C-alpha cells in the first residue's frame, strides 16, 4: 500500500475568496479593487492507494500454451483425466517437468483464474485527514 501526504496550494479559489472577504471589509464602496493578499491558503489531505499489479511474474509461453490447451479441451467437454492422458501421450509435461495428472490440469486452470482475479481487482482510493491552513506572509515579507 502506498501512502502520501498531499498539500495543494490553491491560489485561485481560496485566495480569491479570502481576498474578496478582506476587500469587502476594507472597502465600503462595494467596488472590487485589485488587492494583494498577504495570506496563503493550503488545503491538505492524505491519499492512500493500493495496487496489486506493480510486480507480476509473467507467465511463460509454455504455461500459456498449456492453459490454452486445457481450456480448449474443457470447452469441448473433456474431463481433466482425459486432458492429462492426452498431454502424456503427446509428450507434454507440467511446467516443472513432471508427468501430467488430472490434478495438474485442474490446478493450472484454477491458479490462472485466481491470478487473473487478483491482478484485475481494483481498490478504492482512501482520502482522509482533510485540513485547511492559513499562512500570514506579513511576518515573512512576501
KEKOL-476625 format. One record per residue: residue number from 1; residue in three letters; x, y, z of N, C-alpha, C, O in turn. Coordinates in Angstrom, 3 decimals. Layout:
N
{site NUM, 'ALA', {X, Y, Z}, {X, Y, Z}, {X, Y, Z}, {X, Y, Z}},
...
//
This chain:
142
{site 1, 'UNK', {0.847, -1.166, 0.000}, {0.000, 0.000, 0.000}, {0.895, 1.232, 0.000}, {1.919, 1.265, 0.683}},
{site 2, 'UNK', {0.511, 2.226, -0.757}, {1.286, 3.455, -0.899}, {0.519, 4.589, -0.243}, {-0.659, 4.800, -0.529}},
{site 3, 'UNK', {1.196, 5.319, 0.641}, {0.556, 6.439, 1.328}, {1.369, 7.694, 1.083}, {2.598, 7.662, 1.126}},
{site 4, 'UNK', {0.695, 8.783, 0.828}, {1.383, 10.051, 0.595}, {0.587, 11.180, 1.227}, {-0.644, 11.161, 1.213}},
{site 5, 'UNK', {1.274, 12.146, 1.770}, {0.621, 13.336, 2.324}, {0.689, 14.404, 1.251}, {1.777, 14.767, 0.804}},
{site 6, 'UNK', {-0.440, 14.903, 0.840}, {-0.504, 15.874, -0.251}, {-0.845, 17.248, 0.303}, {-1.683, 17.383, 1.194}},
{site 7, 'UNK', {-0.192, 18.255, -0.232}, {-0.520, 19.637, 0.088}, {-0.848, 20.324, -1.221}, {-0.030, 20.360, -2.140}},
{site 8, 'UNK', {-2.033, 20.858, -1.296}, {-2.483, 21.504, -2.526}, {-2.658, 22.979, -2.241}, {-3.518, 23.378, -1.456}},
{site 9, 'UNK', {-1.847, 23.769, -2.876}, {-1.957, 25.217, -2.720}, {-2.845, 25.738, -3.829}, {-2.555, 25.558, -5.012}},
{site 10, 'UNK', {-3.907, 26.373, -3.444}, {-4.866, 26.848, -4.428}, {-4.904, 28.370, -4.423}, {-5.690, 28.967, -3.686}},
{site 11, 'UNK', {-4.071, 28.998, -5.229}, {-4.117, 30.451, -5.251}, {-5.383, 30.988, -5.894}, {-5.732, 32.153, -5.705}},
{site 12, 'UNK', {-6.066, 30.155, -6.645}, {-7.240, 30.663, -7.344}, {-8.463, 30.732, -6.447}, {-8.923, 31.828, -6.127}},
{site 13, 'UNK', {-8.997, 29.606, -6.035}, {-10.276, 29.582, -5.334}, {-10.185, 30.152, -3.918}, {-10.899, 31.097, -3.586}},
{site 14, 'UNK', {-9.325, 29.593, -3.097}, {-9.261, 30.004, -1.696}, {-8.789, 31.447, -1.546}, {-9.368, 32.219, -0.782}},
{site 15, 'UNK', {-7.737, 31.809, -2.278}, {-7.220, 33.167, -2.135}, {-8.188, 34.199, -2.697}, {-8.277, 35.307, -2.168}},
{site 16, 'UNK', {-8.919, 33.856, -3.766}, {-9.921, 34.773, -4.303}, {-11.011, 35.019, -3.263}, {-11.442, 36.155, -3.067}},
{site 17, 'UNK', {-11.450, 33.964, -2.606}, {-12.476, 34.101, -1.572}, {-11.952, 34.938, -0.422}, {-12.636, 35.836, 0.069}},
{site 18, 'UNK', {-10.727, 34.635, 0.007}, {-10.136, 35.373, 1.111}, {-9.945, 36.840, 0.743}, {-10.220, 37.726, 1.552}},
{site 19, 'UNK', {-9.477, 37.097, -0.469}, {-9.276, 38.486, -0.910}, {-10.614, 39.230, -0.968}, {-10.687, 40.402, -0.598}},
{site 20, 'UNK', {-11.668, 38.557, -1.431}, {-12.975, 39.195, -1.515}, {-13.459, 39.574, -0.120}, {-14.010, 40.655, 0.086}},
{site 21, 'UNK', {-13.245, 38.667, 0.836}, {-13.672, 38.972, 2.201}, {-12.877, 40.139, 2.775}, {-13.444, 41.027, 3.411}},
{site 22, 'UNK', {-11.554, 40.138, 2.550}, {-10.727, 41.236, 3.059}, {-11.097, 42.550, 2.383}, {-11.156, 43.591, 3.037}},
{site 23, 'UNK', {-11.349, 42.507, 1.075}, {-11.695, 43.715, 0.336}, {-13.055, 44.234, 0.783}, {-13.252, 45.440, 0.930}},
{site 24, 'UNK', {-13.991, 43.311, 0.998}, {-15.326, 43.727, 1.430}, {-15.266, 44.398, 2.796}, {-16.012, 45.340, 3.065}},
{site 25, 'UNK', {-14.394, 43.921, 3.639}, {-14.272, 44.531, 4.963}, {-13.593, 45.893, 4.894}, {-13.947, 46.794, 5.654}},
{site 26, 'UNK', {-12.628, 46.059, 3.999}, {-11.857, 47.289, 3.907}, {-12.451, 48.322, 2.961}, {-12.139, 49.508, 3.065}},
{site 27, 'UNK', {-13.302, 47.887, 2.041}, {-13.826, 48.770, 1.016}, {-15.337, 48.891, 1.202}, {-16.072, 47.954, 0.891}},
{site 28, 'UNK', {-15.789, 49.984, 1.685}, {-17.222, 50.155, 1.940}, {-17.990, 50.631, 0.720}, {-19.220, 50.671, 0.746}},
{site 29, 'UNK', {-17.283, 50.998, -0.362}, {-17.980, 51.498, -1.541}, {-18.579, 50.376, -2.383}, {-19.361, 50.643, -3.295}},
{site 30, 'UNK', {-18.217, 49.099, -2.086}, {-18.774, 47.984, -2.841}, {-18.002, 47.665, -4.104}, {-18.354, 46.714, -4.802}},
{site 31, 'UNK', {-16.968, 48.420, -4.425}, {-16.168, 48.132, -5.615}, {-15.077, 47.138, -5.258}, {-14.516, 47.167, -4.162}},
{site 32, 'UNK', {-14.790, 46.254, -6.212}, {-13.715, 45.281, -6.007}, {-12.445, 45.875, -6.585}, {-12.366, 46.122, -7.788}},
{site 33, 'UNK', {-11.472, 46.101, -5.760}, {-10.200, 46.644, -6.238}, {-9.174, 45.530, -6.295}, {-9.334, 44.499, -5.642}},
{site 34, 'UNK', {-8.118, 45.732, -7.076}, {-7.051, 44.734, -7.122}, {-6.302, 44.801, -5.802}, {-5.632, 45.787, -5.495}},
{site 35, 'UNK', {-6.428, 43.749, -5.045}, {-5.889, 43.729, -3.694}, {-4.929, 42.573, -3.592}, {-5.285, 41.457, -3.970}},
{site 36, 'UNK', {-3.741, 42.786, -3.104}, {-2.747, 41.739, -2.950}, {-2.902, 41.115, -1.571}, {-2.692, 41.781, -0.558}},
{site 37, 'UNK', {-3.264, 39.856, -1.533}, {-3.482, 39.180, -0.268}, {-2.154, 38.868, 0.408}, {-1.176, 38.527, -0.257}},
{site 38, 'UNK', {-2.125, 38.983, 1.680}, {-0.934, 38.649, 2.451}, {-1.084, 37.300, 3.124}, {-0.293, 36.958, 4.003}},
{site 39, 'UNK', {-2.074, 36.536, 2.732}, {-2.320, 35.231, 3.335}, {-2.402, 34.178, 2.237}, {-3.118, 34.344, 1.249}},
{site 40, 'UNK', {-1.649, 33.079, 2.429}, {-1.751, 31.932, 1.529}, {-2.609, 30.875, 2.209}, {-2.570, 30.710, 3.428}},
{site 41, 'UNK', {-3.381, 30.167, 1.402}, {-4.262, 29.133, 1.926}, {-3.806, 27.797, 1.358}, {-3.588, 27.671, 0.153}},
{site 42, 'UNK', {-3.662, 26.798, 2.231}, {-3.249, 25.461, 1.821}, {-4.322, 24.461, 2.214}, {-4.816, 24.471, 3.341}},
{site 43, 'UNK', {-4.672, 23.606, 1.281}, {-5.622, 22.523, 1.513}, {-4.813, 21.245, 1.587}, {-4.165, 20.877, 0.607}},
{site 44, 'UNK', {-4.830, 20.545, 2.737}, {-4.015, 19.338, 2.922}, {-4.924, 18.125, 3.079}, {-6.039, 18.220, 3.593}},
{site 45, 'UNK', {-4.421, 16.991, 2.626}, {-5.157, 15.737, 2.757}, {-4.203, 14.578, 2.560}, {-3.098, 14.758, 2.048}},
{site 46, 'UNK', {-4.627, 13.381, 2.966}, {-3.847, 12.160, 2.812}, {-4.564, 11.255, 1.821}, {-5.778, 11.069, 1.902}},
{site 47, 'UNK', {-3.802, 10.692, 0.881}, {-4.352, 9.771, -0.110}, {-3.670, 8.424, 0.063}, {-2.442, 8.333, 0.075}},
{site 48, 'UNK', {-4.483, 7.372, 0.198}, {-3.962, 6.015, 0.251}, {-4.470, 5.272, -0.976}, {-5.667, 5.263, -1.262}},
{site 49, 'UNK', {-3.546, 4.653, -1.692}, {-3.897, 3.939, -2.914}, {-3.237, 2.577, -2.864}, {-2.040, 2.486, -2.592}},
{site 50, 'UNK', {-3.981, 1.524, -3.118}, {-3.456, 0.161, -3.083}, {-3.382, -0.387, -4.500}, {-4.351, -0.326, -5.257}},
{site 51, 'UNK', {-2.215, -0.925, -4.846}, {-2.007, -1.516, -6.163}, {-1.632, -2.980, -5.990}, {-0.838, -3.318, -5.112}},
{site 52, 'UNK', {-2.196, -3.846, -6.816}, {-1.885, -5.276, -6.724}, {-0.991, -5.745, -7.856}, {-0.508, -6.877, -7.824}},
{site 53, 'UNK', {-0.763, -4.924, -8.833}, {-0.054, -5.396, -10.020}, {1.234, -4.615, -10.304}, {1.587, -4.418, -11.466}},
{site 54, 'UNK', {1.938, -4.167, -9.260}, {3.173, -3.425, -9.513}, {4.297, -4.348, -9.964}, {5.106, -3.972, -10.812}},
{site 55, 'UNK', {4.351, -5.542, -9.409}, {5.321, -6.520, -9.878}, {4.597, -7.831, -10.056}, {4.070, -8.392, -9.095}},
{site 56, 'UNK', {4.568, -8.319, -11.265}, {3.882, -9.552, -11.580}, {4.835, -10.451, -12.341}, {5.393, -10.052, -13.363}},
{site 57, 'UNK', {5.024, -11.674, -11.839}, {5.846, -12.644, -12.562}, {5.086, -13.043, -13.827}, {3.954, -13.519, -13.741}},
{site 58, 'UNK', {5.686, -12.860, -14.984}, {4.956, -13.167, -16.224}, {4.790, -14.671, -16.442}, {5.627, -15.470, -16.021}},
{site 59, 'UNK', {3.719, -15.033, -17.094}, {3.524, -16.414, -17.499}, {4.479, -16.726, -18.637}, {4.662, -15.914, -19.544}},
{site 60, 'UNK', {5.084, -17.902, -18.590}, {5.958, -18.303, -19.696}, {5.085, -18.700, -20.895}, {3.876, -18.891, -20.772}},
{site 61, 'UNK', {5.729, -18.815, -22.035}, {4.977, -19.224, -23.230}, {4.421, -20.637, -23.063}, {3.335, -20.951, -23.550}},
{site 62, 'UNK', {5.185, -21.484, -22.367}, {4.748, -22.863, -22.155}, {3.527, -22.906, -21.233}, {2.588, -23.661, -21.490}},
{site 63, 'UNK', {3.530, -22.109, -20.171}, {2.383, -22.060, -19.279}, {1.138, -21.554, -20.019}, {0.038, -22.075, -19.834}},
{site 64, 'UNK', {1.331, -20.541, -20.850}, {0.227, -20.008, -21.642}, {-0.299, -21.060, -22.609}, {-1.511, -21.179, -22.791}},
{site 65, 'UNK', {0.595, -21.826, -23.232}, {0.204, -22.899, -24.154}, {-0.610, -23.957, -23.422}, {-1.666, -24.369, -23.901}},
{site 66, 'UNK', {-0.119, -24.405, -22.248}, {-0.837, -25.433, -21.505}, {-2.219, -24.948, -21.073}, {-3.202, -25.682, -21.184}},
{site 67, 'UNK', {-2.291, -23.728, -20.585}, {-3.590, -23.199, -20.162}, {-4.558, -23.121, -21.343}, {-5.732, -23.465, -21.209}},
{site 68, 'UNK', {-4.073, -22.675, -22.481}, {-4.922, -22.605, -23.672}, {-5.413, -23.971, -24.120}, {-6.578, -24.134, -24.481}},
{site 69, 'UNK', {-4.508, -24.963, -24.096}, {-4.914, -26.322, -24.479}, {-5.965, -26.879, -23.524}, {-6.986, -27.420, -23.951}},
{site 70, 'UNK', {-5.703, -26.741, -22.236}, {-6.635, -27.296, -21.245}, {-7.999, -26.631, -21.353}, {-9.021, -27.316, -21.327}},
{site 71, 'UNK', {-8.030, -25.312, -21.473}, {-9.320, -24.615, -21.597}, {-10.029, -24.990, -22.891}, {-11.254, -25.107, -22.918}},
{site 72, 'UNK', {-9.274, -25.177, -23.948}, {-9.877, -25.596, -25.216}, {-10.506, -26.975, -25.126}, {-11.604, -27.201, -25.635}},
{site 73, 'UNK', {-9.802, -27.899, -24.474}, {-10.360, -29.246, -24.305}, {-11.570, -29.230, -23.363}, {-12.521, -29.985, -23.566}},
{site 74, 'UNK', {-11.539, -28.379, -22.341}, {-12.675, -28.293, -21.417}, {-13.908, -27.757, -22.147}, {-15.028, -28.188, -21.869}},
{site 75, 'UNK', {-13.708, -26.823, -23.076}, {-14.845, -26.310, -23.845}, {-15.449, -27.390, -24.741}, {-16.640, -27.350, -25.052}},
{site 76, 'UNK', {-14.625, -28.355, -25.156}, {-15.122, -29.459, -25.982}, {-15.798, -30.542, -25.145}, {-16.364, -31.488, -25.691}},
{site 77, 'UNK', {-15.738, -30.401, -23.791}, {-16.419, -31.362, -22.929}, {-15.512, -32.422, -22.329}, {-16.013, -33.355, -21.701}},
{site 78, 'UNK', {-14.206, -32.319, -22.496}, {-13.298, -33.295, -21.917}, {-13.199, -33.069, -20.418}, {-13.333, -31.944, -19.935}},
{site 79, 'UNK', {-12.956, -34.182, -19.670}, {-12.680, -34.028, -18.251}, {-11.159, -33.930, -18.051}, {-10.385, -34.107, -18.992}},
{site 80, 'UNK', {-10.751, -33.646, -16.812}, {-9.328, -33.411, -16.556}, {-8.480, -34.668, -16.745}, {-7.320, -34.575, -17.147}},
{site 81, 'UNK', {-9.039, -35.827, -16.464}, {-8.280, -37.067, -16.667}, {-8.011, -37.297, -18.155}, {-6.910, -37.709, -18.520}},
{site 82, 'UNK', {-8.990, -37.041, -19.013}, {-8.782, -37.188, -20.458}, {-7.734, -36.192, -20.959}, {-6.925, -36.522, -21.827}},
{site 83, 'UNK', {-7.750, -34.992, -20.419}, {-6.765, -33.974, -20.823}, {-5.374, -34.407, -20.390}, {-4.423, -34.285, -21.162}},
{site 84, 'UNK', {-5.238, -34.915, -19.158}, {-3.931, -35.374, -18.663}, {-3.423, -36.541, -19.503}, {-2.240, -36.586, -19.839}},
{site 85, 'UNK', {-4.283, -37.470, -19.841}, {-3.880, -38.602, -20.679}, {-3.429, -38.123, -22.056}, {-2.439, -38.625, -22.589}},
{site 86, 'UNK', {-4.143, -37.158, -22.638}, {-3.753, -36.630, -23.947}, {-2.391, -35.943, -23.871}, {-1.551, -36.136, -24.750}},
{site 87, 'UNK', {-2.165, -35.138, -22.822}, {-0.877, -34.452, -22.664}, {0.259, -35.460, -22.511}, {1.329, -35.268, -23.088}},
{site 88, 'UNK', {0.046, -36.537, -21.738}, {1.093, -37.547, -21.551}, {1.370, -38.297, -22.848}, {2.522, -38.619, -23.139}},
{site 89, 'UNK', {0.327, -38.580, -23.633}, {0.523, -39.300, -24.900}, {1.210, -38.415, -25.946}, {1.801, -38.938, -26.891}},
{site 90, 'UNK', {1.146, -37.109, -25.800}, {1.804, -36.188, -26.728}, {3.096, -35.595, -26.146}, {3.572, -34.555, -26.600}},
{site 91, 'UNK', {3.646, -36.263, -25.149}, {4.931, -35.899, -24.527}, {4.958, -34.470, -23.972}, {5.996, -33.809, -24.020}},
{site 92, 'UNK', {3.842, -33.999, -23.455}, {3.816, -32.714, -22.754}, {3.960, -32.987, -21.258}, {3.389, -33.940, -20.728}},
{site 93, 'UNK', {4.718, -32.153, -20.606}, {4.897, -32.293, -19.162}, {4.338, -31.055, -18.471}, {3.979, -30.069, -19.115}},
{site 94, 'UNK', {4.274, -31.132, -17.148}, {3.846, -29.976, -16.377}, {4.928, -28.899, -16.493}, {6.026, -29.198, -16.963}},
{site 95, 'UNK', {4.657, -27.673, -16.086}, {5.690, -26.631, -16.163}, {6.959, -26.964, -15.367}, {8.023, -26.403, -15.628}},
{site 96, 'UNK', {6.842, -27.875, -14.399}, {8.029, -28.298, -13.637}, {8.629, -29.590, -14.173}, {9.531, -30.155, -13.553}},
{site 97, 'UNK', {8.149, -30.059, -15.300}, {8.757, -31.201, -15.968}, {8.263, -32.561, -15.513}, {8.943, -33.558, -15.757}},
{site 98, 'UNK', {7.129, -32.646, -14.872}, {6.610, -33.920, -14.378}, {5.507, -34.439, -15.291}, {4.983, -33.722, -16.144}},
{site 99, 'UNK', {5.168, -35.727, -15.079}, {4.102, -36.357, -15.833}, {2.770, -35.750, -15.412}, {2.551, -35.472, -14.233}},
{site 100, 'UNK', {1.883, -35.546, -16.382}, {0.595, -34.917, -16.112}, {-0.336, -35.858, -15.357}, {-0.446, -37.042, -15.677}},
{site 101, 'UNK', {-0.995, -35.310, -14.359}, {-2.106, -35.962, -13.669}, {-3.325, -35.052, -13.831}, {-3.208, -33.884, -14.201}},
{site 102, 'UNK', {-4.492, -35.618, -13.543}, {-5.695, -34.794, -13.690}, {-5.662, -33.598, -12.732}, {-6.201, -32.541, -13.061}},
{site 103, 'UNK', {-5.049, -33.739, -11.569}, {-4.957, -32.643, -10.609}, {-4.079, -31.510, -11.138}, {-4.313, -30.341, -10.832}},
{site 104, 'UNK', {-3.060, -31.868, -11.940}, {-2.203, -30.832, -12.529}, {-3.004, -29.964, -13.500}, {-2.901, -28.738, -13.480}},
{site 105, 'UNK', {-3.793, -30.608, -14.338}, {-4.593, -29.863, -15.316}, {-5.602, -28.965, -14.604}, {-5.796, -27.812, -14.991}},
{site 106, 'UNK', {-6.247, -29.500, -13.558}, {-7.209, -28.704, -12.814}, {-6.521, -27.541, -12.105}, {-7.064, -26.437, -12.060}},
{site 107, 'UNK', {-5.340, -27.774, -11.556}, {-4.604, -26.736, -10.831}, {-4.170, -25.607, -11.752}, {-4.189, -24.442, -11.355}},
{site 108, 'UNK', {-3.782, -25.937, -12.966}, {-3.363, -24.900, -13.915}, {-4.520, -23.942, -14.201}, {-4.335, -22.725, -14.217}},
{site 109, 'UNK', {-5.704, -24.492, -14.425}, {-6.869, -23.658, -14.713}, {-7.261, -22.841, -13.485}, {-7.545, -21.648, -13.590}},
{site 110, 'UNK', {-7.274, -23.490, -12.320}, {-7.675, -22.814, -11.091}, {-6.725, -21.671, -10.737}, {-7.170, -20.570, -10.411}},
{site 111, 'UNK', {-5.417, -21.930, -10.800}, {-4.441, -20.898, -10.424}, {-4.431, -19.734, -11.409}, {-4.229, -18.591, -11.001}},
{site 112, 'UNK', {-4.644, -20.000, -12.686}, {-4.721, -18.917, -13.666}, {-5.956, -18.054, -13.404}, {-5.899, -16.830, -13.523}},
{site 113, 'UNK', {-7.063, -18.689, -13.052}, {-8.283, -17.937, -12.751}, {-8.079, -17.052, -11.518}, {-8.464, -15.882, -11.533}},
{site 114, 'UNK', {-7.482, -17.589, -10.453}, {-7.221, -16.817, -9.240}, {-6.247, -15.672, -9.506}, {-6.417, -14.570, -8.984}},
{site 115, 'UNK', {-5.231, -15.937, -10.315}, {-4.234, -14.910, -10.652}, {-4.880, -13.753, -11.402}, {-4.640, -12.587, -11.090}},
{site 116, 'UNK', {-5.704, -14.088, -12.399}, {-6.370, -13.042, -13.181}, {-7.324, -12.219, -12.314}, {-7.429, -11.004, -12.483}},
{site 117, 'UNK', {-8.017, -12.880, -11.389}, {-8.934, -12.160, -10.498}, {-8.151, -11.226, -9.576}, {-8.577, -10.095, -9.341}},
{site 118, 'UNK', {-7.020, -11.681, -9.055}, {-6.213, -10.855, -8.155}, {-5.629, -9.655, -8.880}, {-5.619, -8.550, -8.337}},
{site 119, 'UNK', {-5.146, -9.854, -10.090}, {-4.496, -8.773, -10.832}, {-5.496, -7.754, -11.390}, {-5.134, -6.602, -11.628}},
{site 120, 'UNK', {-6.729, -8.163, -11.596}, {-7.705, -7.225, -12.152}, {-8.520, -6.518, -11.068}, {-9.340, -5.653, -11.376}},
{site 121, 'UNK', {-8.300, -6.877, -9.811}, {-9.066, -6.259, -8.724}, {-8.624, -4.817, -8.541}, {-7.431, -4.514, -8.535}},
{site 122, 'UNK', {-9.592, -3.943, -8.393}, {-9.320, -2.519, -8.189}, {-9.787, -2.120, -6.801}, {-10.891, -2.472, -6.384}},
{site 123, 'UNK', {-8.960, -1.396, -6.099}, {-9.286, -0.938, -4.761}, {-9.623, 0.548, -4.814}, {-9.038, 1.290, -5.602}},
{site 124, 'UNK', {-10.560, 0.981, -3.981}, {-10.916, 2.408, -3.989}, {-9.837, 3.251, -3.321}, {-9.107, 2.771, -2.454}},
{site 125, 'UNK', {-9.747, 4.489, -3.729}, {-8.840, 5.439, -3.099}, {-9.404, 5.793, -1.740}, {-10.620, 5.888, -1.568}},
{site 126, 'UNK', {-8.514, 5.989, -0.766}, {-8.941, 6.447, 0.555}, {-8.356, 7.841, 0.764}, {-7.139, 8.017, 0.822}},
{site 127, 'UNK', {-9.227, 8.807, 0.874}, {-8.803, 10.194, 1.079}, {-9.261, 10.589, 2.478}, {-10.437, 10.459, 2.820}},
{site 128, 'UNK', {-8.307, 11.076, 3.288}, {-8.639, 11.416, 4.667}, {-7.760, 12.560, 5.156}, {-6.970, 13.123, 4.397}},
{site 129, 'UNK', {-7.907, 12.888, 6.414}, {-7.118, 13.932, 7.081}, {-7.173, 15.263, 6.325}, {-6.140, 15.845, 5.995}},
{site 130, 'UNK', {-8.365, 15.722, 6.062}, {-8.526, 16.999, 5.375}, {-8.177, 18.139, 6.324}, {-8.438, 18.067, 7.524}},
{site 131, 'UNK', {-7.595, 19.171, 5.776}, {-7.289, 20.333, 6.593}, {-7.076, 21.558, 5.734}, {-6.733, 21.458, 4.556}},
{site 132, 'UNK', {-7.281, 22.706, 6.334}, {-7.039, 23.983, 5.669}, {-6.080, 24.762, 6.551}, {-6.318, 24.917, 7.748}},
{site 133, 'UNK', {-4.993, 25.252, 5.961}, {-4.002, 26.028, 6.708}, {-3.899, 27.414, 6.100}, {-3.943, 27.573, 4.881}},
{site 134, 'UNK', {-3.765, 28.399, 6.945}, {-3.594, 29.778, 6.512}, {-2.211, 30.236, 6.949}, {-1.843, 30.082, 8.114}},
{site 135, 'UNK', {-1.440, 30.801, 6.019}, {-0.104, 31.298, 6.319}, {-0.106, 32.804, 6.084}, {-0.349, 33.264, 4.968}},
{site 136, 'UNK', {0.159, 33.555, 7.116}, {0.208, 35.008, 7.041}, {1.606, 35.411, 6.581}, {2.589, 35.149, 7.274}},
{site 137, 'UNK', {1.699, 36.057, 5.399}, {3.001, 36.412, 4.828}, {3.501, 37.779, 5.295}, {4.579, 38.201, 4.875}},
{site 138, 'UNK', {2.771, 38.470, 6.131}, {3.251, 39.783, 6.588}, {4.457, 39.626, 7.484}, {5.304, 40.518, 7.529}},
{site 139, 'UNK', {4.561, 38.536, 8.191}, {5.707, 38.316, 9.082}, {6.953, 37.896, 8.327}, {8.066, 38.159, 8.783}},
{site 140, 'UNK', {6.791, 37.248, 7.181}, {7.935, 36.753, 6.428}, {8.279, 37.648, 5.246}, {9.253, 37.374, 4.544}},
{site 141, 'UNK', {7.562, 38.644, 5.017}, {7.884, 39.625, 3.968}, {7.639, 39.169, 2.563}, {8.495, 39.359, 1.699}},
{site 142, 'UNK', {6.478, 38.559, 2.295}, {6.061, 38.107, 0.963}, {7.100, 37.197, 0.400}, {6.947, 36.702, -0.717}},
//
